[in-house]
Amino acid sequence: MIVTMRAVTDRRRALLWWIIGLIGLVLLTVSLYPSLKDQQSVDDLMRDLPDAVKGMIGYQETVSLTSPAGFLNARLYSTVVPVIMLVFGIGTGARAIAGAEEDGTLEHLLAQPVTRGRVAAERYLAAAGMLAVLVAGFTLALIALAPLFDAAAGIPLGRILTASAALYALGALHLTLAYAIGAATGRRGSATAVTGSFAAAGYLLHSLITPASTAGPLREVSPWHWYLDRNPLAQGVAPTALWLPFLLSALLFTAGWVLFQRRDLR
């Protein structure tokens, strides 16, 4: 695991700052809850908004936006935090092979007595592990800080953990896509651009297409739809939000791992 540990060590300071930023975001968010929890007008306003706007924040009419589950889902799990995880995941996945290849460090690593397959696997493991640490840091901060402001009342600990698992699955899928493209092409920019476009397209499919429209079935192919189909803190995580992203991640990793070993370095 030397390759993995080296990749993590090189990024440890940046990862620490990402975690600190997330802790600050959680603290700022949960501290706002006491001023919102008794505002019935917030739910009244949400009911009058277009379905597309409701979809953008994962709003469920059966879950009050002023309840802890509705508030945390709308302010964290369905909006800001997934975007942060995707930005981190896409950047880390694209850097794992393509970034190292472009800056010249990968060539030196492969000159050591290690196989290409090992390097590809361990650098992916490092990227996926760092994303897991980031999600864990966010989750621990939420578990520790939300009760101070009564923002987690009535939410079982298991619901928070499974919601974070689904969050990780969403981030891991995009991380793995960026990794696979970078491993296959050696181009970090292409990996970042294609995966970013994929993320944006999936979000638009989920948020702009209503279930009642003729294009409604298209939402089913969006990873955002698997993730935002229900409020995970109030209704539990949809099974497809977990197994489907992990299955696709395994397939993408395998494709990237194989293609990397069959091409020449740029």
C-alpha positions in Angstrom: 0.0 0.0 0.0 3.0 2.3 -0.3 1.6 3.9 -3.5 -1.7 4.6 -1.8 0.0 6.1 1.3 2.2 8.3 -0.8 -0.7 9.7 -2.8 -2.6 10.4 0.4 0.4 12.0 2.1 0.9 14.4 -0.9 -2.7 15.6 -0.5 -3.1 15.5 3.3 -3.0 19.3 3.9 -5.5 20.1 1.1 -7.8 17.4 2.5 -7.5 18.9 6.0 -8.6 22.3 4.7 -11.5 20.7 2.9 -12.7 19.1 6.1 -12.3 22.3 8.1 -14.4 24.1 5.5 -17.1 21.5 5.8 -17.1 21.7 9.5 -17.6 25.5 9.2 -20.4 25.0 6.8 -22.2 22.5 9.1 -21.8 24.9 12.1 -23.2 27.8 10.1 -26.1 25.8 8.8 -27.3 24.2 12.0 -27.0 27.4 13.9 -29.7 28.9 11.6 -32.2 26.2 12.4 -33.7 27.7 15.7 -34.8 30.8 13.8 -36.5 28.7 11.1 -38.2 25.8 12.9 -41.4 27.6 13.8 -41.9 29.4 10.5 -44.9 27.7 8.8 -44.7 30.3 6.1 -41.7 28.6 4.7 -43.7 25.4 3.9 -46.5 27.5 2.4 -44.0 29.3 0.1 -42.4 26.0 -1.0 -45.8 24.5 -2.0 -46.4 27.3 -4.4 -43.0 27.0 -6.2 -42.6 25.1 -9.5 -41.8 21.4 -9.4 -38.4 22.1 -10.9 -37.4 24.3 -8.0 -38.7 21.7 -5.5 -36.6 19.1 -7.3 -33.5 21.2 -7.1 -33.5 21.0 -3.3 -35.0 17.6 -2.9 -38.2 19.0 -1.4 -40.9 16.4 -0.4 -44.3 17.8 0.4 -44.8 15.1 3.0 -41.7 16.3 5.0 -41.9 19.8 6.4 -39.0 22.0 5.4 -39.0 23.4 9.0 -38.5 19.9 10.5 -35.0 18.8 11.3 -35.1 16.2 8.5 -36.5 18.6 6.0 -34.1 21.4 6.9 -30.9 19.3 6.9 -31.8 17.7 3.7 -32.7 20.9 1.9 -29.7 22.9 3.2 -27.0 20.2 3.2 -27.7 16.8 1.8 -29.5 17.8 -1.4 -27.8 21.1 -2.3 -24.4 22.4 -1.2 -22.7 19.3 0.2 -23.2 17.0 -2.9 -21.7 19.7 -5.1 -18.7 20.0 -2.8 -18.2 16.2 -2.8 -18.5 16.1 -6.6 -16.0 19.0 -7.1 -13.6 17.2 -4.8 -14.3 13.8 -6.2 -13.9 14.8 -9.9 -10.7 16.7 -9.2 -9.2 13.9 -7.2 -10.2 11.2 -9.7 -8.9 13.1 -12.6 -5.6 13.8 -10.8 -5.1 10.1 -9.8 -3.6 9.0 -13.1 -4.0 11.8 -15.7 -2.8 14.6 -13.4 0.3 12.7 -12.3 1.0 11.8 -15.9 0.8 15.4 -17.0 3.0 16.7 -14.3 5.6 14.0 -14.9 5.5 12.3 -11.5 3.8 9.1 -12.8 6.7 8.3 -15.1 9.1 8.3 -12.1 6.7 6.2 -10.1 6.4 3.6 -12.8 10.2 3.4 -13.1 10.2 1.8 -9.6 9.7 -2.0 -9.1 5.9 -1.7 -9.2 3.5 -2.9 -11.9 1.1 -0.6 -13.8 -1.8 -2.5 -12.5 -0.8 -1.9 -8.9 -0.1 1.8 -9.4 -3.5 2.2 -11.1 -5.4 0.3 -8.3 -3.6 2.0 -5.4 -3.9 5.5 -6.7 -7.6 4.9 -7.2 -7.9 3.5 -3.7 -6.2 6.7 -2.4 -8.6 8.9 -4.3 -11.7 6.9 -3.1 -10.3 6.8 0.4 -9.8 10.6 0.6 -13.4 11.1 -0.5 -14.5 8.7 2.2 -12.5 10.7 4.8 -14.2 13.9 3.6 -17.7 12.4 3.9 -16.8 11.0 7.3 -15.6 14.4 8.5 -18.8 16.0 7.3 -20.9 13.3 9.0 -19.1 13.5 12.3 -19.4 17.3 12.3 -23.2 17.0 11.7 -23.6 14.4 14.4 -21.7 16.5 16.9 -23.0 20.0 16.1 -26.6 19.5 15.0 -27.9 18.5 18.5 -26.5 21.7 20.0 -29.2 23.6 18.0 -31.9 20.9 18.1 -31.4 20.4 14.4 -31.2 16.6 14.5 -34.2 16.0 16.8 -36.1 12.9 15.8 -33.6 11.8 13.2 -32.2 8.3 14.0 -28.4 8.0 13.8 -28.8 5.2 11.2 -30.6 7.6 8.9 -27.8 10.1 9.0 -25.2 7.4 8.4 -27.1 5.9 5.4 -27.7 9.4 4.0 -24.0 10.0 4.1 -23.3 6.6 2.5 -25.6 7.6 -0.4 -23.7 10.9 -0.6 -20.4 9.0 -0.8 -21.9 6.7 -3.5 -22.8 9.7 -5.6 -19.4 11.3 -5.2 -17.6 8.0 -5.8 -19.4 7.4 -9.1 -18.2 10.8 -10.5 -14.8 10.3 -9.0 -14.5 6.9 -10.7 -15.7 8.3 -14.1 -13.1 11.0 -13.9 -10.4 8.4 -13.0 -11.4 6.1 -15.8 -11.3 8.8 -18.5 -8.0 10.1 -17.2 -6.5 6.6 -17.0 -7.7 5.9 -20.6 -6.6 9.2 -22.1 -3.9 10.7 -19.9 -5.7 14.0 -20.1 -6.8 15.6 -16.9 -8.7 18.4 -18.6 -10.7 16.0 -20.6 -11.5 13.9 -17.6 -12.6 16.9 -15.6 -14.7 18.4 -18.4 -16.5 15.3 -19.4 -17.3 14.3 -15.9 -18.4 17.8 -14.9 -20.7 17.8 -17.9 -22.1 14.4 -16.9 -22.8 15.7 -13.4 -24.5 18.8 -14.7 -26.6 16.9 -17.2 -27.7 14.4 -14.6 -28.8 17.3 -12.3 -30.7 19.0 -15.0 -32.5 15.8 -15.9 -33.6 15.3 -12.4 -34.6 18.9 -11.6 -36.1 20.2 -14.8 -38.1 17.1 -16.0 -41.2 16.5 -13.9 -42.4 12.9 -13.3 -45.7 13.7 -15.1 -44.1 14.8 -18.3 -43.6 12.6 -21.3 -39.9 12.7 -20.7 -40.4 11.6 -17.1 -38.7 8.2 -17.6 -35.4 10.0 -18.5 -35.1 11.0 -14.9 -34.5 7.4 -14.0 -31.1 7.4 -15.6 -29.8 10.3 -13.6 -27.6 9.6 -10.6 -29.0 12.7 -9.0 -32.5 11.1 -9.2 -31.3 8.0 -7.5 -29.9 10.2 -4.7 -32.7 12.8 -4.4 -35.7 10.5 -5.1 -36.7 10.7 -1.4 -35.6 12.5 1.8 -33.1 10.1 3.2 -33.3 11.6 6.7 -37.1 11.2 6.9 -37.9 8.3 4.6 -34.7 6.4 4.4 -32.3 6.0 1.5 -33.6 4.6 -1.8 -31.8 1.3 -2.5 -30.8 2.5 -6.0 -28.9 5.4 -4.4 -26.4 2.9 -2.9 -26.0 -0.2 -5.0 -26.3 1.3 -8.5 -23.6 3.9 -8.1 -21.3 1.4 -6.5 -21.9 -1.1 -9.3 -21.2 1.4 -12.0 -18.1 2.6 -10.1 -16.8 -1.0 -10.1 -17.3 -1.3 -13.9 -15.8 2.1 -14.6 -12.7 1.4 -12.4 -12.2 -1.9 -14.2 -12.4 -0.2 -17.6 -9.9 2.5 -16.6 -7.6 0.0 -15.0 -7.5 -2.2 -18.1 -7.2 0.7 -20.6 -4.4 2.3 -18.6 -2.3 -0.8 -18.9 -2.8 -1.1 -22.7 -1.6 2.4 -23.7 1.6 4.3 -23.8 2.3 7.2 -21.5 1.8 10.6 -23.1 
